[in-house]
Amino acid sequence: MGVPPELTVWQKVVATVRRRRRGSGFWFGLAIAVIWPFVVFGTRLGWRGAEHLPRTGGALLVGNHVSFSDPIFDIAFGTAHGRIPRFLAKGELWSVPVVKWVLGHGGHIPVYRSSKRAAESFTGSIDALGRGEIVAIYPEGTYTRDPGHWPMKPKNGVARIALRSGAPVIPMANWGTQDFLPADGKPTPFPRKRVTVALGPPVDLSEFAGKPLTKTTLDAATAKIMDAVTGLLEELRGETRPATTYDPEARPRPEAPGEPLDPAERAAG
């Protein structure tokens, strides 16, 4: 289907007027209102696939991660089409002033890795899906370290949530956000950047239904989900993915030593 056309000014105005506000909470709603003009009017934004976003009921929105700004654009897409995504985010962010108010009051889900509270993100996601929420997750855990910005090896927790909840899994691709907010964390809004978001049809995971949630099953289901995500990204980029998936645990980062970390990683210390 290729790259979606850039939204017209009129389409952006309509999205602004119609975007969902109910259920965002005060602080999260305020954050959206403040950032919205920069995201929607300050970029050459385009999106497609809104027909795949359920209008009601729980669903798992699974995307690639190329920039710390991905959630901002994905929230814009969701709210413009009547849904407010709840994101899984590193638990350490709940100790950052202002950020903790936005995340906490926005109904987002903390992820506490390597701690006794690690299971809370799983149960929090299941509960949110059960309440009919859209839960958004980036299975890579942080934005990609692949030198070509392709998805790297994902964590299989996304499959555990999907298979245990039975919620539909909607693949999503982000591209251009890495130009709007590069890895060094310094926004580069000018000249206006071309940013695209695309959703695809639900991933068919029926072959895994009823199977024990072993590592083999979870890895296979995760691979199928990420294959759908990467397929969308190929369409947005007009390129073919690499033959092998970058594994940050098997290979060192390709960037130069001393490059600034993802802001989420920086907050995690």
BALOBA-1460 file (C-alpha; in Angstrom, 3 decimals):
// residues 269
<rec num="1" residu="m" x="0.000" y="0.000" z="0.000"/>
<rec num="2" residu="g" x="3.038" y="2.252" z="0.255"/>
<rec num="3" residu="v" x="3.419" y="5.543" z="2.073"/>
<rec num="4" residu="p" x="0.187" y="7.252" z="3.166"/>
<rec num="5" residu="p" x="-0.319" y="10.762" z="1.774"/>
<rec num="6" residu="e" x="0.430" y="13.716" z="3.980"/>
<rec num="7" residu="l" x="-2.615" y="14.937" z="5.884"/>
<rec num="8" residu="t" x="-4.074" y="18.158" z="4.551"/>
<rec num="9" residu="v" x="-4.492" y="21.177" z="6.813"/>
<rec num="10" residu="w" x="-8.229" y="20.556" z="6.824"/>
<rec num="11" residu="q" x="-7.761" y="16.918" z="7.851"/>
<rec num="12" residu="k" x="-5.520" y="18.060" z="10.678"/>
<rec num="13" residu="v" x="-8.104" y="20.589" z="11.832"/>
<rec num="14" residu="v" x="-10.824" y="17.930" z="11.784"/>
<rec num="15" residu="a" x="-8.585" y="15.537" z="13.743"/>
<rec num="16" residu="t" x="-7.933" y="18.286" z="16.289"/>
<rec num="17" residu="v" x="-11.619" y="19.015" z="16.797"/>
<rec num="18" residu="r" x="-12.698" y="15.373" z="16.912"/>
<rec num="19" residu="r" x="-9.817" y="13.867" z="18.859"/>
<rec num="20" residu="r" x="-10.858" y="11.927" z="21.923"/>
<rec num="21" residu="r" x="-10.448" y="13.717" z="25.228"/>
<rec num="22" residu="r" x="-12.689" y="11.712" z="27.567"/>
<rec num="23" residu="g" x="-10.774" y="9.211" z="29.674"/>
<rec num="24" residu="s" x="-7.368" y="10.844" z="29.323"/>
<rec num="25" residu="g" x="-7.157" y="12.210" z="32.852"/>
<rec num="26" residu="f" x="-6.174" y="15.788" z="33.621"/>
<rec num="27" residu="w" x="-2.367" y="15.575" z="33.391"/>
<rec num="28" residu="f" x="-2.259" y="13.213" z="30.425"/>
<rec num="29" residu="g" x="-4.939" y="15.262" z="28.673"/>
<rec num="30" residu="l" x="-2.985" y="18.446" z="29.338"/>
<rec num="31" residu="a" x="0.186" y="16.880" z="27.939"/>
<rec num="32" residu="i" x="-1.648" y="15.846" z="24.771"/>
<rec num="33" residu="a" x="-3.137" y="19.334" z="24.363"/>
<rec num="34" residu="v" x="0.274" y="21.006" z="24.755"/>
<rec num="35" residu="i" x="2.145" y="18.670" z="22.410"/>
<rec num="36" residu="w" x="-0.592" y="18.219" z="19.807"/>
<rec num="37" residu="p" x="0.131" y="21.344" z="17.680"/>
<rec num="38" residu="f" x="3.834" y="20.486" z="17.398"/>
<rec num="39" residu="v" x="3.115" y="16.880" z="16.436"/>
<rec num="40" residu="v" x="0.180" y="17.337" z="14.074"/>
<rec num="41" residu="f" x="0.832" y="20.765" z="12.561"/>
<rec num="42" residu="g" x="4.599" y="20.866" z="13.023"/>
<rec num="43" residu="t" x="5.291" y="17.792" z="10.884"/>
<rec num="44" residu="r" x="4.322" y="16.476" z="7.477"/>
<rec num="45" residu="l" x="2.234" y="13.785" z="9.113"/>
<rec num="46" residu="g" x="0.494" y="10.946" z="7.313"/>
<rec num="47" residu="w" x="-1.268" y="7.832" z="8.546"/>
<rec num="48" residu="r" x="-3.376" y="4.928" z="7.377"/>
<rec num="49" residu="g" x="-5.043" y="1.801" z="8.713"/>
<rec num="50" residu="a" x="-7.553" y="3.406" z="11.088"/>
<rec num="51" residu="e" x="-10.101" y="0.793" z="10.005"/>
<rec num="52" residu="h" x="-8.025" y="-1.812" z="11.858"/>
<rec num="53" residu="l" x="-8.259" y="0.011" z="15.189"/>
<rec num="54" residu="p" x="-11.248" y="-1.433" z="17.102"/>
<rec num="55" residu="r" x="-13.783" y="1.237" z="18.035"/>
<rec num="56" residu="t" x="-14.628" y="-0.570" z="21.276"/>
<rec num="57" residu="g" x="-13.126" y="-3.357" z="23.370"/>
<rec num="58" residu="g" x="-9.599" y="-4.254" z="24.332"/>
<rec num="59" residu="a" x="-6.810" y="-4.671" z="21.799"/>
<rec num="60" residu="l" x="-3.038" y="-4.917" z="21.853"/>
<rec num="61" residu="l" x="-1.309" y="-2.360" z="19.638"/>
<rec num="62" residu="v" x="2.199" y="-3.581" z="18.788"/>
<rec num="63" residu="g" x="4.740" y="-1.364" z="17.054"/>
<rec num="64" residu="n" x="8.357" y="-0.904" z="16.095"/>
<rec num="65" residu="h" x="10.404" y="1.608" z="18.047"/>
<rec num="66" residu="v" x="12.751" y="4.035" z="16.282"/>
<rec num="67" residu="s" x="12.438" y="7.118" z="18.481"/>
<rec num="68" residu="f" x="11.482" y="8.251" z="21.951"/>
<rec num="69" residu="s" x="8.770" y="10.274" z="20.167"/>
<rec num="70" residu="d" x="6.967" y="7.190" z="18.813"/>
<rec num="71" residu="p" x="4.377" y="7.163" z="21.631"/>
<rec num="72" residu="i" x="3.568" y="10.817" z="20.953"/>
<rec num="73" residu="f" x="2.655" y="10.151" z="17.331"/>
<rec num="74" residu="d" x="0.889" y="6.894" z="18.178"/>
<rec num="75" residu="i" x="-1.211" y="8.698" z="20.786"/>
<rec num="76" residu="a" x="-2.082" y="11.309" z="18.156"/>
<rec num="77" residu="f" x="-3.200" y="8.556" z="15.796"/>
<rec num="78" residu="g" x="-5.230" y="6.796" z="18.477"/>
<rec num="79" residu="t" x="-6.983" y="9.856" z="19.884"/>
<rec num="80" residu="a" x="-7.736" y="11.153" z="16.385"/>
<rec num="81" residu="h" x="-9.613" y="7.897" z="15.796"/>
<rec num="82" residu="g" x="-11.469" y="7.675" z="19.077"/>
<rec num="83" residu="r" x="-9.139" y="5.561" z="21.235"/>
<rec num="84" residu="i" x="-6.575" y="6.418" z="23.908"/>
<rec num="85" residu="p" x="-3.620" y="3.990" z="23.959"/>
<rec num="86" residu="r" x="-2.234" y="2.979" z="27.360"/>
<rec num="87" residu="f" x="1.491" y="2.332" z="27.110"/>
<rec num="88" residu="l" x="3.844" y="-0.013" z="28.891"/>
<rec num="89" residu="a" x="6.709" y="2.160" z="30.101"/>
<rec num="90" residu="k" x="9.747" y="1.687" z="32.320"/>
<rec num="91" residu="g" x="8.793" y="1.827" z="35.989"/>
<rec num="92" residu="e" x="11.612" y="4.255" z="36.762"/>
<rec num="93" residu="l" x="9.712" y="6.943" z="34.851"/>
<rec num="94" residu="w" x="7.131" y="6.935" z="37.642"/>
<rec num="95" residu="s" x="9.764" y="8.599" z="39.859"/>
<rec num="96" residu="v" x="10.402" y="11.488" z="37.434"/>
<rec num="97" residu="p" x="8.588" y="14.709" z="38.386"/>
<rec num="98" residu="v" x="5.718" y="15.683" z="36.059"/>
<rec num="99" residu="v" x="6.273" y="12.559" z="33.960"/>
<rec num="100" residu="k" x="4.908" y="10.402" z="36.783"/>
<rec num="101" residu="w" x="1.719" y="12.493" z="36.899"/>
<rec num="102" residu="v" x="1.210" y="12.237" z="33.152"/>
<rec num="103" residu="l" x="1.808" y="8.481" z="33.105"/>
<rec num="104" residu="g" x="-0.036" y="7.656" z="36.310"/>
<rec num="105" residu="h" x="-3.144" y="9.702" z="35.604"/>
<rec num="106" residu="g" x="-3.105" y="8.575" z="31.972"/>
<rec num="107" residu="g" x="-3.638" y="4.946" z="32.958"/>
<rec num="108" residu="h" x="-0.302" y="3.767" z="31.603"/>
<rec num="109" residu="i" x="1.342" y="0.591" z="32.857"/>
<rec num="110" residu="p" x="4.738" y="0.540" z="34.618"/>
<rec num="111" residu="v" x="7.267" y="-2.147" z="33.748"/>
<rec num="112" residu="y" x="9.528" y="-3.156" z="36.630"/>
<rec num="113" residu="r" x="12.303" y="-5.273" z="35.171"/>
<rec num="114" residu="s" x="14.516" y="-7.570" z="37.216"/>
<rec num="115" residu="s" x="12.560" y="-7.004" z="40.394"/>
<rec num="116" residu="k" x="9.900" y="-8.651" z="42.524"/>
<rec num="117" residu="r" x="7.361" y="-6.418" z="40.805"/>
<rec num="118" residu="a" x="8.202" y="-7.653" z="37.300"/>
<rec num="119" residu="a" x="4.889" y="-9.523" z="36.973"/>
<rec num="120" residu="e" x="2.868" y="-6.365" z="37.620"/>
<rec num="121" residu="s" x="3.196" y="-5.175" z="34.028"/>
<rec num="122" residu="f" x="1.736" y="-8.462" z="32.817"/>
<rec num="123" residu="t" x="-1.226" y="-8.406" z="35.175"/>
<rec num="124" residu="g" x="-1.690" y="-4.661" z="34.588"/>
<rec num="125" residu="s" x="-1.863" y="-5.247" z="30.833"/>
<rec num="126" residu="i" x="-4.334" y="-8.117" z="31.180"/>
<rec num="127" residu="d" x="-6.515" y="-6.021" z="33.476"/>
<rec num="128" residu="a" x="-6.462" y="-3.043" z="31.100"/>
<rec num="129" residu="l" x="-7.378" y="-5.224" z="28.122"/>
<rec num="130" residu="g" x="-10.172" y="-6.752" z="30.176"/>
<rec num="131" residu="r" x="-11.531" y="-3.260" z="30.817"/>
<rec num="132" residu="g" x="-11.659" y="-2.676" z="27.087"/>
<rec num="133" residu="e" x="-8.533" y="-0.507" z="26.811"/>
<rec num="134" residu="i" x="-6.075" y="-0.234" z="23.942"/>
<rec num="135" residu="v" x="-2.693" y="-1.336" z="25.317"/>
<rec num="136" residu="a" x="0.341" y="-0.281" z="23.268"/>
<rec num="137" residu="i" x="3.667" y="-2.047" z="23.496"/>
<rec num="138" residu="y" x="7.045" y="-1.923" z="21.753"/>
<rec num="139" residu="p" x="8.420" y="-5.474" z="22.118"/>
<rec num="140" residu="e" x="12.002" y="-4.367" z="21.523"/>
<rec num="141" residu="g" x="11.940" y="-2.730" z="24.963"/>
<rec num="142" residu="t" x="13.704" y="0.437" z="23.790"/>
<rec num="143" residu="y" x="14.223" y="2.013" z="20.419"/>
<rec num="144" residu="t" x="16.142" y="-0.107" z="17.964"/>
<rec num="145" residu="r" x="19.917" y="-0.364" z="17.943"/>
<rec num="146" residu="d" x="19.873" y="-1.793" z="14.433"/>
<rec num="147" residu="p" x="22.111" y="0.463" z="12.288"/>
<rec num="148" residu="g" x="19.418" y="0.609" z="9.600"/>
<rec num="149" residu="h" x="16.587" y="1.324" z="12.057"/>
<rec num="150" residu="w" x="14.923" y="-2.039" z="11.435"/>
<rec num="151" residu="p" x="13.286" y="-3.846" z="14.375"/>
<rec num="152" residu="m" x="15.755" y="-5.759" z="16.506"/>
<rec num="153" residu="k" x="15.144" y="-8.979" z="18.401"/>
<rec num="154" residu="p" x="11.971" y="-8.528" z="20.510"/>
<rec num="155" residu="k" x="11.060" y="-9.696" z="23.985"/>
<rec num="156" residu="n" x="8.405" y="-12.425" z="24.019"/>
<rec num="157" residu="g" x="6.296" y="-10.848" z="26.769"/>
<rec num="158" residu="v" x="4.045" y="-9.395" z="24.069"/>
<rec num="159" residu="a" x="3.006" y="-12.914" z="23.049"/>
<rec num="160" residu="r" x="2.316" y="-13.900" z="26.643"/>
<rec num="161" residu="i" x="-0.042" y="-10.939" z="27.032"/>
<rec num="162" residu="a" x="-1.704" y="-11.597" z="23.677"/>
<rec num="163" residu="l" x="-2.242" y="-15.326" z="24.176"/>
<rec num="164" residu="r" x="-3.325" y="-15.074" z="27.791"/>
<rec num="165" residu="s" x="-5.773" y="-12.223" z="27.158"/>
<rec num="166" residu="g" x="-7.105" y="-13.382" z="23.801"/>
<rec num="167" residu="a" x="-7.268" y="-9.723" z="22.722"/>
<rec num="168" residu="p" x="-6.745" y="-8.898" z="19.040"/>
<rec num="169" residu="v" x="-3.194" y="-7.913" z="18.150"/>
<rec num="170" residu="i" x="-2.955" y="-4.922" z="15.805"/>
<rec num="171" residu="p" x="0.460" y="-4.388" z="14.155"/>
<rec num="172" residu="m" x="1.707" y="-0.814" z="13.804"/>
<rec num="173" residu="a" x="4.688" y="0.778" z="12.085"/>
<rec num="174" residu="n" x="6.336" y="4.136" z="12.771"/>
<rec num="175" residu="w" x="8.735" y="5.857" z="10.398"/>
<rec num="176" residu="g" x="10.225" y="9.343" z="10.302"/>
<rec num="177" residu="t" x="9.973" y="9.838" z="14.055"/>
<rec num="178" residu="q" x="13.711" y="9.157" z="14.280"/>
<rec num="179" residu="d" x="14.251" y="12.327" z="12.219"/>
<rec num="180" residu="f" x="11.897" y="14.390" z="14.385"/>
<rec num="181" residu="l" x="13.578" y="13.242" z="17.607"/>
<rec num="182" residu="p" x="16.945" y="11.539" z="16.921"/>
<rec num="183" residu="a" x="18.825" y="9.276" z="19.320"/>
<rec num="184" residu="d" x="20.654" y="12.219" z="20.897"/>
<rec num="185" residu="g" x="17.350" y="13.423" z="22.299"/>
<rec num="186" residu="k" x="17.453" y="16.844" z="20.613"/>
<rec num="187" residu="p" x="14.290" y="17.595" z="18.605"/>
<rec num="188" residu="t" x="14.904" y="18.740" z="15.030"/>
<rec num="189" residu="p" x="11.547" y="20.107" z="13.889"/>
<rec num="190" residu="f" x="12.912" y="22.219" z="11.023"/>
<rec num="191" residu="p" x="12.605" y="21.673" z="8.193"/>
<rec num="192" residu="r" x="9.300" y="19.946" z="8.932"/>
<rec num="193" residu="k" x="9.796" y="16.193" z="9.034"/>
<rec num="194" residu="r" x="7.801" y="13.581" z="7.129"/>
<rec num="195" residu="v" x="6.346" y="11.186" z="9.729"/>
<rec num="196" residu="t" x="4.119" y="8.208" z="8.959"/>
<rec num="197" residu="v" x="2.127" y="5.776" z="11.087"/>
<rec num="198" residu="a" x="0.417" y="2.694" z="9.652"/>
<rec num="199" residu="l" x="-1.756" y="-0.033" z="11.161"/>
<rec num="200" residu="g" x="-2.436" y="-3.436" z="9.648"/>
<rec num="201" residu="p" x="-5.104" y="-6.112" z="10.108"/>
<rec num="202" residu="p" x="-5.074" y="-8.213" z="13.299"/>
<rec num="203" residu="v" x="-2.384" y="-10.893" z="13.454"/>
<rec num="204" residu="d" x="-3.839" y="-14.392" z="13.278"/>
<rec num="205" residu="l" x="-2.532" y="-16.247" z="16.326"/>
<rec num="206" residu="s" x="-5.099" y="-19.070" z="16.203"/>
<rec num="207" residu="e" x="-2.383" y="-21.677" z="15.635"/>
<rec num="208" residu="f" x="-1.150" y="-21.009" z="19.185"/>
<rec num="209" residu="a" x="-4.553" y="-21.208" z="20.876"/>
<rec num="210" residu="g" x="-4.657" y="-23.722" z="23.726"/>
<rec num="211" residu="k" x="-0.934" y="-24.451" z="23.640"/>
<rec num="212" residu="p" x="1.162" y="-24.237" z="26.812"/>
<rec num="213" residu="l" x="2.902" y="-20.886" z="27.050"/>
<rec num="214" residu="t" x="6.389" y="-22.320" z="26.698"/>
<rec num="215" residu="k" x="9.339" y="-20.300" z="25.459"/>
<rec num="216" residu="t" x="9.047" y="-22.040" z="22.077"/>
<rec num="217" residu="t" x="5.395" y="-21.058" z="21.725"/>
<rec num="218" residu="l" x="5.953" y="-17.499" z="22.943"/>
<rec num="219" residu="d" x="8.961" y="-16.974" z="20.680"/>
<rec num="220" residu="a" x="7.051" y="-18.272" z="17.652"/>
<rec num="221" residu="a" x="4.020" y="-16.083" z="18.369"/>
<rec num="222" residu="t" x="6.243" y="-13.052" z="18.956"/>
<rec num="223" residu="a" x="8.052" y="-13.684" z="15.670"/>
<rec num="224" residu="k" x="4.736" y="-13.780" z="13.818"/>
<rec num="225" residu="i" x="3.609" y="-10.520" z="15.404"/>
<rec num="226" residu="m" x="6.883" y="-8.762" z="14.606"/>
<rec num="227" residu="d" x="6.843" y="-10.120" z="11.072"/>
<rec num="228" residu="a" x="3.557" y="-8.269" z="10.533"/>
<rec num="229" residu="v" x="5.001" y="-5.094" z="12.074"/>
<rec num="230" residu="t" x="8.137" y="-5.292" z="9.926"/>
<rec num="231" residu="g" x="6.035" y="-5.933" z="6.819"/>
<rec num="232" residu="l" x="4.223" y="-2.649" z="7.417"/>
<rec num="233" residu="l" x="7.545" y="-0.895" z="7.919"/>
<rec num="234" residu="e" x="8.806" y="-2.269" z="4.607"/>
<rec num="235" residu="e" x="5.806" y="-0.651" z="2.918"/>
<rec num="236" residu="l" x="6.412" y="2.709" z="4.581"/>
<rec num="237" residu="r" x="10.103" y="2.666" z="3.719"/>
<rec num="238" residu="g" x="9.804" y="1.099" z="0.269"/>
<rec num="239" residu="e" x="12.667" y="-1.199" z="1.256"/>
<rec num="240" residu="t" x="13.258" y="-4.828" z="2.146"/>
<rec num="241" residu="r" x="14.213" y="-5.830" z="5.677"/>
<rec num="242" residu="p" x="17.663" y="-7.350" z="6.370"/>
<rec num="243" residu="a" x="18.036" y="-11.113" z="6.063"/>
<rec num="244" residu="t" x="18.770" y="-11.418" z="9.783"/>
<rec num="245" residu="t" x="17.360" y="-9.571" z="12.791"/>
<rec num="246" residu="y" x="19.786" y="-7.515" z="14.829"/>
<rec num="247" residu="d" x="20.311" y="-9.000" z="18.306"/>
<rec num="248" residu="p" x="21.758" y="-6.431" z="20.739"/>
<rec num="249" residu="e" x="22.702" y="-9.170" z="23.202"/>
<rec num="250" residu="a" x="24.711" y="-11.083" z="20.621"/>
<rec num="251" residu="r" x="26.444" y="-8.134" z="18.993"/>
<rec num="252" residu="p" x="27.765" y="-4.812" z="20.336"/>
<rec num="253" residu="r" x="26.044" y="-1.581" z="19.450"/>
<rec num="254" residu="p" x="27.212" y="-0.266" z="16.077"/>
<rec num="255" residu="e" x="27.234" y="3.383" z="17.155"/>
<rec num="256" residu="a" x="30.237" y="5.158" z="18.569"/>
<rec num="257" residu="p" x="31.023" y="4.897" z="22.289"/>
<rec num="258" residu="g" x="29.569" y="7.639" z="24.400"/>
<rec num="259" residu="e" x="26.465" y="8.208" z="22.269"/>
<rec num="260" residu="p" x="23.599" y="9.433" z="24.486"/>
<rec num="261" residu="l" x="21.086" y="6.853" z="25.633"/>
<rec num="262" residu="d" x="17.373" y="6.644" z="24.951"/>
<rec num="263" residu="p" x="15.836" y="9.108" z="27.469"/>
<rec num="264" residu="a" x="13.905" y="6.205" z="28.979"/>
<rec num="265" residu="e" x="17.167" y="4.360" z="29.570"/>
<rec num="266" residu="r" x="18.702" y="7.499" z="31.005"/>
<rec num="267" residu="a" x="15.831" y="7.770" z="33.483"/>
<rec num="268" residu="a" x="16.380" y="4.131" z="34.400"/>
<rec num="269" residu="g" x="19.921" y="4.983" z="35.357"/>
